[in-house]
Amino acid sequence: MSKTTSAQFENVTAIAKANVYFDGKVVSHTIIFKDGSKKTLGLIYGGSFHFGTQAAERMEIVAGTCHVKLDGTAETLAYEAGTHFDVPGNSGFQITVPGGICEYICSFLP
């Protein structure tokens, strides 16, 4: 489990249209940096959800807690605010938020 520190982003373009998944239980917004790279900032409400990935991703947990099982692994790990996990490209993960809201930043890795 790795610690992270991202909390604020300067000089970005924010996309107002939300990305809404699982009947509104997962919602994110995209931000675009001057170099063209993108991140999504989102909320996951209580529940269990599976996401597939095309590109590799880093999920930074900003607030709340979640439990994550990467596709192809047997272990479920807990993450809390200030930590992150990486997901390989062309893969996926099961994320469970036991209660409350988990806030995250998703970065697309090279």
Beta strands, then each sheet from edge to edge (+ up, - down):
strand 1: 2-3
strand 2: 13-14
strand 3: 19-21
strand 4: 26-32
strand 5: 38-52
strand 6: 57-63
strand 7: 65-70
strand 8: 77-80
strand 9: 83-87
strand 10: 92-108
sheet 1: 1+ 9- 6+ 10- 5+ 4- 2+
sheet 2: 1+ 9- 6+ 10- 7+ 8-
sheet 3: 1+ 9- 6+ 10- 5+ 4- 3+
end
